[in-house]
Amino acid sequence: MSDPTDDLNEFFSIPEESSIPPDILGELQSIMRLHSISAQELFYKWESYSMKMGSEETKLDLRTVRAFKKDVQEILERETRSKAHIRSADKRGVHATPRAAANSGDAYGMLDGLTPNIPRLAKTNGASKRKATFETPAFPKVSKSLLKSSPTDGRPGGVETKGPNNGAASIPFVDRQNAGQIIETLNGHLDPCESPIAPPAESRVKLTANTDLKKFFYKPMAMNLSEASEVLDDRIDEFVGIVQIHHNLEDSAFGNPASKSTSEIIAVGRIASDTPESKLNIASLVLETSRRTGAGLRVPLKVDALSSHECFPGQIVALRGINASGDYFSAREVLDIPLLPPAASLPSTLDVINERVGYADSSDAETNSSALNVIVSSGPYTADDNLDFEPLHTLCAKASETYADALILIGPLFDIEHPLLAIGDFDLPDDPSIEPDKATLTDAFRIMVAGPLRRLAQAVPSITIILVPSVRDAVNKHVSWPQEPFGKKELGLPKQARTISNPVTISLNEIVIGISAQDILYDLRREEVVAGKPKENNMLARLPRHVIQQRHFFPLFPPVNREHLPKAATEEGLATGMPLDISYLKLGEWLNVRPDVLILPSALTPFAKVVESVLVVNPGTTSKKRAAGTYAQFSVYPRKVTDDEHAAESTMVGHNIFERARVDIVRI
């Protein structure tokens, strides 16, 4: 059994310190003892607490840890009370006296809005009221000040309503702390790019889509089961060929892991669980074969002989092992799956790009005047209690002040999980171009989101604005992933805006960038199973490595059940999840090269890391539920072409973005 102290130091390590301070360590150990949880589960609770707080207070110090301990205890007490209410309700059964409005004392809603400071109750039918009484509210409860202003004076039975403004008080955006603070930097030895005196006369960025965007305009919700199964089979068969070429193997080396045999074989298949309803674990591992290699059978998989292995549902693996009994396949070795080659360009191509960005003299490569300024952000772009989009306005102001070369906005931009958008009860800003009685969500987007972008385009005509949709975007008719681009014309976007698909691989000049709006890192963290000691202890580096090795933006299959995802602030409380269209799963594959930059927005801690020579960035969310968030700012210096590389003109040279790009994770 591992030492809890070592586990805590691994999960809660503080930068620039070798171990956790004793007072903080004691509090964490106390929480583990009180609630009988492991260090990993405690770390997950800490991350959830950090996302909920979304402020400077989430720094790991003694005061914050004690507040975290109190929060864990309060959650446990709420769950206990909820279970007690459910048991009480079950005992009463059908003979319970019906209530017209739970806990309101106002059977017909006659007092709604007449008593000061009492929130208005939503009108629901009797069945839904009874359900809402005993379930966790989809919206937080009202603040203590509101409760105590009711006629019951805060005593049990006082008014509790559902609404986006209730619960823990939101931090007003204008009162946010440490705005502009850099919380993490990659390649800090490079200087941030300088803001020019005036915007460039023309764009310094040439945008190219390395993905065929036309293929994303498919008809959703028309999936054919036979086509879906063929897509899943083809992916396994493709990896068989990749492994065979990389390891120089004969056809006879491969076999069916489900067949009884005394000979050692190599099996290529997909990791799955024998109980789809429950979370994957070491005991429930099965290896799924394709129809060509194993008749599509699944066989129990034993990995006891492996010293270390990380796996997740949907992962394609190549295993050397034996099925001597016919009951299970025992893996003895995991064969490496080769990585795609890094992106590269001809020296002449790089010379043209360097001239475009204003870098002509090779001796001037290290100055920051010719570095590209790229800002990357991910939605949501407004807090849950309003639709002011203040973070988006601030982000556009930042891009305008620094004369950014490119602004990449990743969805959701108009979040369907936002409580006000979900119920449709909000006021539109005054605009003569729309009639309030006939307004649609597209009209609201055109005013609230496209408006700041149009003003940014007027201030900086040379900027390139890139918009990536999310399956949570209310104004994108494509309900499944992979997802078609936004409609540019109907949304009123400026001509500098470029709408692209989700996921997508693009080139900004020579820089190959892969982007997916889906939170694959959070899903992988939940589903990953580690056998033995992991090869990479840093979870934030290990999870992107799975994506890179699998050559796919979403290698997890099946997706996480949305009932297991964090609750949305809507009436139902269910997250959108991952509506995957399996027939078009191939649109999420990486075809030829590894991207130079991989942008994977996630609810996990924002970071910038180099993984397998790929610059992986999680910019964080621009706005948290009740507080301001973060974004990422890139300063990309020109690729200096040496004389030797010029001499070998026909030889491709690597981009090495991970060496010449500074990345700052900044508080909005």
C-alpha positions as CSV (number, residue, x, y, z in Angstrom):
1,M,0.0,0.0,0.0
2,S,1.4,3.4,-0.9
3,D,2.2,6.0,1.7
4,P,-0.6,8.6,1.9
5,T,1.9,11.3,2.5
6,D,3.7,10.5,-0.8
7,D,0.4,10.3,-2.6
8,L,-0.6,13.7,-1.3
9,N,2.7,15.2,-2.3
10,E,2.2,13.8,-5.8
11,F,-1.3,15.2,-6.3
12,F,-1.0,18.4,-4.4
13,S,2.6,19.4,-5.1
14,I,3.2,23.1,-4.8
15,P,5.4,24.8,-7.4
16,E,8.9,25.7,-6.2
17,E,8.5,23.5,-3.1
18,S,9.7,19.9,-2.7
19,S,6.8,18.9,-0.5
20,I,3.6,20.1,1.1
21,P,4.0,22.3,4.2
22,P,3.3,20.2,7.4
23,D,0.3,22.3,8.5
24,I,-1.4,21.9,5.1
25,L,-0.5,18.2,4.9
26,G,-2.1,17.7,8.4
27,E,-5.3,19.2,7.2
28,L,-5.4,17.1,4.1
29,Q,-4.7,13.9,6.0
30,S,-7.5,14.9,8.4
31,I,-10.0,15.2,5.6
32,M,-8.9,11.7,4.3
33,R,-9.4,10.2,7.7
34,L,-12.7,11.8,8.4
35,H,-14.3,10.8,5.1
36,S,-12.3,7.6,4.4
37,I,-11.2,8.7,1.0
38,S,-8.0,8.2,-1.0
39,A,-5.6,11.0,-2.0
40,Q,-6.7,10.8,-5.6
41,E,-10.4,11.2,-4.6
42,L,-9.4,14.1,-2.4
43,F,-7.6,15.7,-5.3
44,Y,-10.7,15.4,-7.5
45,K,-12.8,17.0,-4.8
46,W,-10.2,19.8,-4.5
47,E,-10.3,20.4,-8.3
48,S,-14.1,20.6,-8.1
49,Y,-13.9,23.0,-5.3
50,S,-11.3,25.1,-7.2
51,M,-13.6,25.2,-10.3
52,K,-16.5,26.2,-8.1
53,M,-14.7,29.0,-6.4
54,G,-12.9,30.3,-9.5
55,S,-10.9,32.9,-7.7
56,E,-7.5,33.6,-6.1
57,E,-8.8,31.9,-3.0
58,T,-8.2,28.5,-4.6
59,K,-4.4,28.8,-3.9
60,L,-3.3,25.9,-1.8
61,D,-2.6,27.5,1.6
62,L,-3.8,26.8,5.2
63,R,-6.7,29.2,5.1
64,T,-8.0,27.8,1.8
65,V,-7.5,24.2,2.8
66,R,-9.6,24.8,6.0
67,A,-12.3,26.4,3.9
68,F,-12.1,23.4,1.5
69,K,-12.5,21.0,4.5
70,K,-15.6,22.9,5.7
71,D,-17.0,22.7,2.2
72,V,-16.5,19.0,2.0
73,Q,-18.3,18.6,5.3
74,E,-21.2,20.7,4.2
75,I,-21.7,18.7,1.0
76,L,-21.7,15.5,3.1
77,E,-24.3,17.0,5.4
78,R,-26.5,18.1,2.5
79,E,-26.4,14.7,1.0
80,T,-27.3,13.1,4.3
81,R,-30.3,15.4,4.7
82,S,-31.4,14.8,1.2
83,K,-31.3,11.0,1.7
84,A,-33.3,11.4,5.0
85,H,-36.0,13.5,3.1
86,I,-36.2,10.8,0.5
87,R,-36.7,8.0,3.1
88,S,-39.3,10.2,4.8
89,A,-41.2,10.7,1.5
90,D,-41.1,7.0,0.8
91,K,-42.8,6.3,4.1
92,R,-45.5,8.8,3.6
93,G,-46.3,7.4,0.1
94,V,-49.4,8.3,-1.7
95,H,-51.2,9.4,1.4
96,A,-49.1,12.5,1.8
97,T,-51.0,15.8,1.7
98,P,-50.3,17.5,-1.7
99,R,-48.7,20.9,-1.6
100,A,-49.3,23.5,-4.2
101,A,-45.9,25.1,-3.7
102,A,-43.3,23.4,-1.8
103,N,-42.1,25.3,1.4
104,S,-43.9,28.4,0.2
105,G,-46.9,28.8,2.5
106,D,-48.7,30.3,-0.5
107,A,-50.8,27.6,-2.1
108,Y,-52.0,29.6,-5.1
109,G,-48.9,31.9,-5.6
110,M,-51.0,34.9,-4.6
111,L,-48.1,36.5,-2.6
112,D,-45.5,36.2,-5.4
113,G,-43.8,39.5,-5.9
114,L,-45.9,41.2,-3.1
115,T,-43.5,40.6,-0.2
116,P,-40.2,42.4,-0.5
117,N,-37.0,40.4,-1.2
118,I,-38.8,37.1,-1.7
119,P,-37.8,35.5,-4.9
120,R,-40.6,34.6,-7.3
121,L,-41.4,30.9,-7.4
122,A,-41.5,29.2,-10.8
123,K,-44.9,27.8,-11.7
124,T,-44.8,24.0,-12.1
125,N,-47.2,21.2,-12.0
126,G,-47.7,19.1,-8.9
127,A,-45.6,16.2,-10.0
128,S,-42.6,18.3,-10.8
129,K,-42.9,20.1,-7.5
130,R,-42.8,16.9,-5.5
131,K,-39.7,15.9,-7.5
132,A,-38.0,19.2,-7.0
133,T,-38.6,19.0,-3.2
134,F,-36.5,15.8,-2.9
135,E,-33.9,16.2,-5.5
136,T,-30.8,18.3,-5.6
137,P,-31.8,21.7,-7.0
138,A,-30.7,22.4,-10.5
139,F,-29.9,26.0,-9.4
140,P,-28.2,26.9,-6.2
141,K,-30.4,28.0,-3.2
142,V,-30.9,31.6,-2.4
143,S,-28.4,33.5,-0.3
144,K,-28.8,33.7,3.5
145,S,-29.8,37.4,3.3
146,L,-32.7,36.5,1.1
147,L,-33.8,33.6,3.2
148,K,-33.8,35.7,6.4
149,S,-35.8,38.4,4.7
150,S,-38.8,36.1,4.3
151,P,-41.7,36.0,6.8
152,T,-40.3,32.8,8.3
153,D,-37.1,34.8,9.3
154,G,-34.8,32.1,8.0
155,R,-36.4,29.3,10.0
156,P,-36.8,25.8,8.4
157,G,-39.6,25.9,5.8
158,G,-38.5,29.3,4.5
159,V,-38.6,30.0,0.8
160,E,-36.0,28.3,-1.4
161,T,-36.2,29.0,-5.1
162,K,-34.4,27.9,-8.2
163,G,-32.7,30.7,-10.1
164,P,-29.4,31.7,-11.7
165,N,-28.8,34.4,-9.2
166,N,-29.1,32.3,-6.1
167,G,-26.6,30.3,-4.1
168,A,-23.0,31.4,-3.4
169,A,-22.6,35.0,-4.3
170,S,-21.0,35.7,-7.6
171,I,-18.0,37.9,-7.8
172,P,-18.9,40.9,-9.9
173,F,-16.6,41.0,-12.9
174,V,-15.5,44.6,-12.2
175,D,-14.5,43.5,-8.7
176,R,-12.4,40.5,-9.8
177,Q,-9.0,40.2,-8.2
178,N,-5.6,40.0,-9.9
179,A,-6.9,40.8,-13.4
180,G,-4.1,40.4,-15.9
181,Q,-2.0,38.2,-13.6
182,I,0.1,35.6,-15.3
183,I,-0.4,32.3,-13.4
184,E,1.7,30.1,-15.6
185,T,4.4,30.6,-18.3
186,L,6.0,28.2,-20.7
187,N,9.4,29.3,-22.1
188,G,9.7,32.2,-19.8
189,H,13.2,33.0,-21.1
190,L,11.5,34.5,-24.2
191,D,10.1,38.0,-23.9
192,P,6.4,38.7,-24.5
193,C,5.8,40.2,-28.0
194,E,5.8,43.9,-28.2
195,S,2.7,45.8,-29.2
196,P,3.3,47.9,-32.3
197,I,2.6,51.6,-32.4
198,A,-0.1,51.1,-34.9
199,P,-1.8,48.0,-36.4
200,P,-0.2,46.5,-39.4
201,A,-1.3,47.7,-42.8
202,E,-2.3,44.1,-43.7
203,S,-2.7,40.8,-41.9
204,R,0.5,39.1,-40.9
205,V,-1.3,35.8,-40.6
206,K,-2.3,33.5,-43.5
207,L,-5.0,31.0,-42.3
208,T,-5.2,27.6,-44.1
209,A,-7.6,24.8,-43.1
210,N,-5.8,21.5,-43.2
211,T,-9.2,19.8,-42.8
212,D,-11.8,19.4,-45.5
213,L,-14.5,21.5,-44.0
214,K,-17.1,20.4,-46.6
215,K,-17.2,17.0,-45.0
216,F,-18.5,18.4,-41.8
217,F,-21.8,19.5,-43.4
218,Y,-23.3,16.1,-43.0
219,K,-26.8,15.3,-41.9
220,P,-26.8,14.7,-38.2
221,M,-29.1,12.2,-36.4
222,A,-29.1,9.9,-39.4
223,M,-26.5,7.3,-38.1
224,N,-26.6,3.9,-39.7
225,L,-25.6,1.1,-37.3
226,S,-23.8,-0.9,-40.0
227,E,-21.8,2.1,-41.0
228,A,-20.9,2.9,-37.4
229,S,-19.6,-0.6,-36.8
230,E,-17.5,-0.5,-39.9
231,V,-15.9,2.8,-38.8
232,L,-15.0,1.2,-35.5
233,D,-13.6,-1.9,-37.2
234,D,-11.6,0.1,-39.7
235,R,-9.9,2.0,-37.0
236,I,-8.6,-1.2,-35.4
237,D,-7.5,-2.6,-38.8
238,E,-5.6,0.7,-39.6
239,F,-3.6,0.3,-36.4
240,V,-2.8,-3.3,-37.3
241,G,-1.1,-2.0,-40.4
242,I,0.7,0.8,-38.5
243,V,2.0,-1.6,-35.9
244,Q,3.1,-4.1,-38.5
245,I,5.1,-1.6,-40.5
246,H,6.7,0.1,-37.4
247,H,7.8,-3.2,-35.8
248,N,8.6,-5.0,-39.1
249,L,6.3,-7.9,-38.3
250,E,5.1,-10.8,-40.5
251,D,1.3,-11.4,-41.0
252,S,1.7,-14.7,-39.1
253,A,2.7,-12.7,-35.9
254,F,-0.9,-11.5,-35.5
255,G,-3.7,-13.6,-34.2
256,N,-7.2,-13.7,-32.7
257,P,-6.9,-13.1,-28.9
258,A,-10.3,-14.8,-28.4
259,S,-9.1,-18.1,-29.8
260,K,-7.5,-20.7,-27.5
261,S,-3.8,-21.2,-28.5
262,T,-0.6,-22.2,-26.8
263,S,1.4,-19.9,-29.1
264,E,2.2,-16.3,-28.3
265,I,0.5,-13.8,-30.7
266,I,0.2,-10.1,-31.2
267,A,-3.3,-8.8,-30.8
268,V,-4.5,-5.4,-31.8
269,G,-7.9,-4.2,-30.5
270,R,-9.9,-1.7,-28.5
271,I,-10.0,-1.5,-24.7
272,A,-13.6,-1.9,-23.4
273,S,-15.4,-2.8,-20.2
274,D,-17.4,-6.0,-19.6
275,T,-20.0,-3.9,-17.8
276,P,-20.7,-0.8,-19.8
277,E,-22.9,0.7,-17.1
278,S,-20.0,0.9,-14.6
279,K,-16.6,2.6,-14.6
280,L,-13.7,0.7,-16.2
281,N,-11.3,-1.0,-13.8
282,I,-8.6,-3.6,-14.0
283,A,-10.9,-6.5,-13.3
284,S,-13.4,-5.5,-16.0
285,L,-11.0,-5.1,-18.9
286,V,-11.9,-6.7,-22.2
287,L,-10.2,-6.5,-25.6
288,E,-12.5,-5.9,-28.5
289,T,-11.4,-7.2,-31.9
290,S,-12.5,-6.2,-35.4
291,R,-14.4,-8.5,-37.6
292,R,-11.4,-9.1,-39.8
293,T,-8.9,-9.9,-37.0
294,G,-11.1,-11.6,-34.4
295,A,-14.7,-11.9,-35.7
296,G,-15.6,-8.9,-33.7
297,L,-15.4,-10.9,-30.4
298,R,-14.5,-9.5,-27.0
299,V,-12.2,-11.4,-24.7
300,P,-11.4,-10.7,-21.0
301,L,-8.0,-9.1,-20.7
302,K,-5.4,-9.8,-17.9
303,V,-2.6,-7.3,-17.4
304,D,-1.1,-8.7,-14.2
305,A,2.2,-9.4,-16.0
306,L,2.6,-5.8,-17.1
307,S,4.7,-3.5,-14.8
308,S,2.9,-0.4,-15.9
309,H,0.0,0.4,-18.3
310,E,-2.5,3.2,-18.6
311,C,-5.7,2.5,-20.5
312,F,-9.2,3.9,-21.1
313,P,-12.3,2.8,-23.0
314,G,-11.8,3.2,-26.8
315,Q,-8.0,3.1,-26.6
316,I,-6.4,1.0,-29.5
317,V,-3.6,-1.1,-28.1
318,A,-1.2,-3.7,-29.5
319,L,-0.4,-6.5,-27.0
320,R,1.9,-9.5,-27.1
321,G,0.4,-12.4,-25.1
322,I,-1.3,-15.7,-25.0
323,N,-4.7,-17.3,-24.5
324,A,-3.8,-20.7,-23.3
325,S,-7.1,-21.5,-21.6
326,G,-9.5,-19.9,-24.0
327,D,-11.1,-17.9,-21.2
328,Y,-8.9,-14.8,-21.3
329,F,-6.0,-13.2,-23.0
330,S,-3.0,-12.6,-20.8
331,A,-0.9,-9.7,-22.0
332,R,2.9,-9.8,-21.4
333,E,4.1,-6.8,-23.4
334,V,2.6,-3.6,-24.8
335,L,3.9,-2.7,-28.2
336,D,4.5,0.9,-28.9
337,I,2.3,2.6,-31.4
338,P,4.4,5.0,-33.5
339,L,3.7,8.7,-33.4
340,L,2.9,10.7,-36.5
341,P,5.9,12.7,-37.8
342,P,6.2,16.4,-36.7
343,A,5.1,19.2,-39.0
344,A,7.7,20.5,-41.3
345,S,8.1,23.0,-44.2
346,L,10.6,23.9,-47.0
347,P,13.2,26.6,-46.2
348,S,11.8,28.7,-49.1
349,T,8.3,28.6,-47.5
350,L,9.7,29.7,-44.2
351,D,11.5,32.6,-45.9
352,V,8.2,33.9,-47.4
353,I,6.5,33.6,-44.0
354,N,9.3,35.5,-42.2
355,E,9.1,38.3,-44.8
356,R,5.3,38.5,-44.1
357,V,5.8,38.9,-40.4
358,G,8.5,41.5,-40.8
359,Y,11.5,39.4,-40.1
360,A,14.2,39.9,-42.8
361,D,17.5,40.0,-41.0
362,S,18.4,36.5,-39.5
363,S,20.4,38.2,-36.8
364,D,17.1,39.8,-35.6
365,A,15.4,36.5,-34.8
366,E,15.4,36.9,-31.1
367,T,13.8,40.4,-31.0
368,N,10.1,40.5,-30.1
369,S,9.1,43.0,-32.7
370,S,8.4,40.3,-35.3
371,A,6.8,37.8,-32.9
372,L,3.2,36.8,-33.7
373,N,0.7,37.8,-31.0
374,V,-2.0,35.1,-30.8
375,I,-4.7,35.1,-28.1
376,V,-6.6,31.9,-27.4
377,S,-9.7,31.6,-25.2
378,S,-12.5,29.1,-24.5
379,G,-16.1,29.6,-23.5
380,P,-18.3,30.2,-21.6
381,Y,-17.8,34.0,-22.0
382,T,-20.2,35.2,-19.3
383,A,-21.1,34.3,-15.8
384,D,-24.2,32.3,-14.9
385,D,-26.1,35.3,-13.4
386,N,-26.0,37.6,-16.4
387,L,-25.7,37.9,-20.2
388,D,-23.4,40.9,-20.2
389,F,-20.5,39.0,-21.7
390,E,-18.1,41.2,-19.8
391,P,-15.2,38.8,-20.2
392,L,-15.6,38.8,-24.0
393,H,-15.6,42.6,-24.1
394,T,-12.4,42.6,-22.0
395,L,-10.8,40.0,-24.2
396,C,-11.6,42.1,-27.3
397,A,-10.3,45.2,-25.6
398,K,-7.0,43.3,-24.8
399,A,-6.7,42.2,-28.5
400,S,-7.4,45.8,-29.6
401,E,-4.8,47.3,-27.2
402,T,-2.0,44.9,-28.2
403,Y,-3.0,44.8,-31.9
404,A,-3.2,41.0,-31.8
405,D,-2.5,39.1,-35.0
406,A,-5.1,36.5,-34.3
407,L,-7.9,35.9,-31.8
408,I,-9.1,32.3,-31.4
409,L,-12.5,32.0,-29.7
410,I,-13.5,28.4,-28.9
411,G,-17.1,27.6,-28.0
412,P,-19.4,27.6,-26.3
413,L,-19.9,31.2,-27.3
414,F,-23.7,31.2,-26.7
415,D,-24.0,28.4,-24.1
416,I,-27.2,26.3,-24.1
417,E,-26.3,25.4,-20.5
418,H,-26.4,29.0,-19.4
419,P,-29.5,29.2,-17.0
420,L,-30.9,32.4,-18.6
421,L,-30.5,31.0,-22.2
422,A,-31.9,27.7,-21.2
423,I,-35.2,29.2,-19.9
424,G,-35.2,32.0,-22.5
425,D,-36.1,34.6,-19.8
426,F,-33.7,37.6,-20.5
427,D,-33.9,41.1,-21.9
428,L,-32.3,42.0,-25.2
429,P,-30.2,45.2,-25.4
430,D,-31.9,48.0,-27.3
431,D,-31.3,47.5,-31.0
432,P,-33.4,49.0,-33.8
433,S,-32.6,46.0,-36.1
434,I,-34.7,43.5,-34.2
435,E,-38.3,43.3,-32.9
436,P,-38.3,42.0,-29.3
437,D,-41.4,39.9,-29.9
438,K,-39.9,38.2,-32.9
439,A,-36.3,37.9,-31.8
440,T,-34.5,34.6,-32.0
441,L,-31.3,33.3,-30.4
442,T,-29.5,34.2,-33.6
443,D,-30.6,37.8,-33.1
444,A,-29.3,37.8,-29.5
445,F,-26.0,36.4,-30.7
446,R,-25.7,39.0,-33.3
447,I,-26.0,41.8,-30.7
448,M,-24.3,40.3,-27.6
449,V,-21.4,38.3,-29.2
450,A,-20.9,39.5,-32.8
451,G,-21.2,43.2,-31.7
452,P,-17.9,43.3,-29.7
453,L,-16.2,41.3,-32.5
454,R,-17.3,43.8,-35.2
455,R,-16.0,46.7,-33.0
456,L,-12.7,44.8,-32.6
457,A,-12.4,44.3,-36.4
458,Q,-13.0,48.1,-36.9
459,A,-10.3,48.9,-34.4
460,V,-7.7,46.4,-35.8
461,P,-8.6,45.7,-39.4
462,S,-5.5,43.4,-39.8
463,I,-6.7,40.9,-37.1
464,T,-7.8,37.4,-37.9
465,I,-10.7,36.2,-35.7
466,I,-11.2,32.4,-35.6
467,L,-14.4,30.9,-34.2
468,V,-14.7,27.3,-33.3
469,P,-18.2,26.0,-32.3
470,S,-19.1,23.7,-29.4
471,V,-21.9,21.2,-29.1
472,R,-23.2,23.5,-26.4
473,D,-23.6,26.4,-28.7
474,A,-27.3,27.3,-29.0
475,V,-26.8,29.0,-32.4
476,N,-25.2,26.0,-34.2
477,K,-27.8,23.7,-35.7
478,H,-25.3,20.9,-35.8
479,V,-26.1,18.9,-32.7
480,S,-23.4,16.2,-32.9
481,W,-19.6,15.9,-32.9
482,P,-17.9,16.3,-35.4
483,Q,-19.5,19.6,-35.9
484,E,-19.9,22.0,-38.8
485,P,-18.8,25.7,-38.6
486,F,-20.9,28.6,-37.5
487,G,-23.0,30.4,-40.2
488,K,-21.1,33.6,-40.7
489,K,-23.7,35.7,-42.5
490,E,-26.7,35.1,-40.3
491,L,-24.7,35.7,-37.1
492,G,-23.5,39.1,-38.3
493,L,-19.8,38.3,-38.0
494,P,-17.2,40.7,-39.5
495,K,-15.2,39.9,-42.6
496,Q,-12.1,39.3,-40.5
497,A,-13.9,36.4,-38.8
498,R,-13.2,32.9,-40.0
499,T,-15.6,30.1,-38.9
500,I,-14.1,26.6,-38.8
501,S,-15.3,23.1,-37.7
502,N,-15.0,21.3,-34.4
503,P,-12.5,19.6,-34.4
504,V,-10.1,21.1,-36.9
505,T,-6.5,21.3,-37.9
506,I,-5.4,24.7,-39.3
507,S,-2.2,26.4,-40.2
508,L,-1.4,30.0,-39.0
509,N,1.4,30.7,-41.4
510,E,3.6,27.6,-40.9
511,I,2.2,26.8,-37.4
512,V,0.0,23.7,-37.5
513,I,-2.7,24.0,-34.8
514,G,-5.1,21.3,-33.7
515,I,-8.3,22.4,-31.9
516,S,-11.2,20.5,-30.4
517,A,-13.8,22.3,-28.2
518,Q,-14.8,19.0,-26.5
519,D,-13.4,18.5,-23.0
520,I,-11.5,15.3,-23.7
521,L,-9.1,15.8,-20.9
522,Y,-11.8,15.8,-18.2
523,D,-13.4,12.7,-19.7
524,L,-10.0,10.9,-19.9
525,R,-9.2,11.8,-16.3
526,R,-12.5,10.2,-15.2
527,E,-12.2,7.1,-17.3
528,E,-8.5,6.4,-17.2
529,V,-7.3,3.2,-15.4
530,V,-3.6,2.9,-14.4
531,A,-2.1,-0.6,-13.8
532,G,1.0,-0.3,-11.6
533,K,3.0,2.9,-11.4
534,P,2.2,5.3,-14.2
535,K,5.1,6.1,-16.6
536,E,4.2,9.8,-16.3
537,N,3.2,10.9,-12.8
538,N,2.0,14.3,-14.0
539,M,-1.7,13.8,-14.9
540,L,-1.8,17.0,-17.0
541,A,1.0,15.7,-19.2
542,R,-0.2,12.1,-19.3
543,L,-3.7,12.8,-20.5
544,P,-2.7,14.8,-23.7
545,R,-0.2,12.0,-24.4
546,H,-3.1,9.6,-24.9
547,V,-4.6,12.0,-27.5
548,I,-1.3,12.3,-29.3
549,Q,-0.6,8.6,-29.3
550,Q,-4.1,7.7,-30.5
551,R,-3.9,10.2,-33.4
552,H,-7.5,11.4,-32.7
553,F,-9.1,14.4,-31.1
554,F,-11.5,12.2,-29.1
555,P,-10.1,8.7,-28.7
556,L,-12.5,7.8,-25.8
557,F,-15.3,5.4,-26.7
558,P,-18.0,5.2,-25.6
559,P,-18.3,8.8,-24.3
560,V,-18.9,9.5,-20.6
561,N,-22.5,9.2,-19.7
562,R,-23.8,12.7,-19.2
563,E,-25.4,11.8,-15.9
564,H,-21.8,11.4,-14.6
565,L,-20.7,14.8,-15.8
566,P,-20.8,17.9,-13.6
567,K,-24.4,19.2,-13.3
568,A,-25.5,22.0,-15.7
569,A,-27.3,25.0,-14.3
570,T,-30.5,24.2,-16.2
571,E,-33.8,23.0,-15.0
572,E,-33.0,19.4,-15.8
573,G,-29.4,19.7,-14.5
574,L,-28.1,17.3,-17.1
575,A,-24.9,18.3,-19.0
576,T,-24.9,18.2,-22.8
577,G,-22.1,15.6,-22.8
578,M,-20.7,14.2,-26.0
579,P,-23.3,13.6,-28.7
580,L,-20.9,11.6,-30.9
581,D,-21.9,10.6,-34.5
582,I,-19.9,7.4,-34.9
583,S,-20.4,7.3,-38.6
584,Y,-18.2,10.4,-39.0
585,L,-15.7,9.6,-36.3
586,K,-12.9,9.6,-38.9
587,L,-13.3,13.4,-39.2
588,G,-11.6,13.6,-35.8
589,E,-8.5,11.7,-36.9
590,W,-5.0,13.2,-37.4
591,L,-4.1,12.4,-41.0
592,N,-0.4,13.2,-41.8
593,V,1.5,15.0,-39.0
594,R,1.4,15.8,-35.4
595,P,0.3,19.4,-34.8
596,D,2.8,21.9,-33.6
597,V,0.2,23.3,-31.1
598,L,-2.7,21.3,-29.6
599,I,-5.4,23.3,-28.0
600,L,-7.6,21.3,-25.7
601,P,-9.9,23.5,-23.6
602,S,-10.9,21.8,-20.3
603,A,-12.4,22.3,-16.9
604,L,-9.1,21.0,-15.5
605,T,-6.4,23.4,-14.3
606,P,-5.2,25.6,-17.1
607,F,-1.7,24.7,-18.3
608,A,0.8,24.9,-21.1
609,K,3.1,21.9,-21.6
610,V,5.3,20.3,-24.2
611,V,4.3,16.6,-24.7
612,E,6.0,14.5,-27.4
613,S,7.3,17.8,-29.1
614,V,3.7,19.1,-29.2
615,L,2.9,22.4,-27.4
616,V,-0.3,21.4,-25.5
617,V,-2.4,24.3,-24.1
618,N,-5.5,24.3,-22.0
619,P,-6.4,28.0,-21.8
620,G,-9.1,27.4,-19.2
621,T,-12.6,28.9,-19.4
622,T,-12.8,32.7,-20.0
623,S,-15.6,32.9,-17.4
624,K,-16.4,30.5,-14.6
625,K,-19.9,30.1,-13.3
626,R,-19.5,32.8,-10.6
627,A,-16.1,34.4,-11.3
628,A,-13.7,35.4,-14.0
629,G,-11.5,32.9,-15.7
630,T,-8.3,32.7,-17.8
631,Y,-7.1,32.8,-21.4
632,A,-3.8,32.0,-23.1
633,Q,-1.5,34.4,-24.9
634,F,1.1,33.2,-27.4
635,S,4.3,35.0,-28.5
636,V,5.6,33.0,-31.5
637,Y,9.0,34.0,-32.8
638,P,10.1,33.5,-36.4
639,R,11.7,30.2,-37.4
640,K,15.3,31.1,-38.2
641,V,16.5,29.1,-41.3
642,T,20.2,28.3,-41.2
643,D,22.6,28.4,-44.1
644,D,22.9,24.7,-44.1
645,E,19.1,24.3,-44.3
646,H,19.1,26.8,-47.2
647,A,21.7,24.7,-49.0
648,A,19.5,21.6,-48.7
649,E,16.5,23.4,-50.3
650,S,14.5,20.3,-51.0
651,T,14.8,19.1,-47.4
652,M,11.9,19.8,-45.1
653,V,12.8,21.5,-41.8
654,G,10.9,21.1,-38.5
655,H,9.0,24.1,-37.1
656,N,10.1,23.5,-33.4
657,I,7.3,25.7,-32.1
658,F,7.8,24.3,-28.6
659,E,11.2,26.0,-28.5
660,R,10.3,29.4,-30.0
661,A,6.8,30.2,-28.5
662,R,6.2,31.8,-25.2
663,V,2.8,30.9,-23.7
664,D,1.3,32.8,-20.8
665,I,-1.9,31.6,-19.0
666,V,-3.4,34.9,-17.9
667,R,-6.3,35.9,-15.6
668,I,-8.9,37.7,-17.7
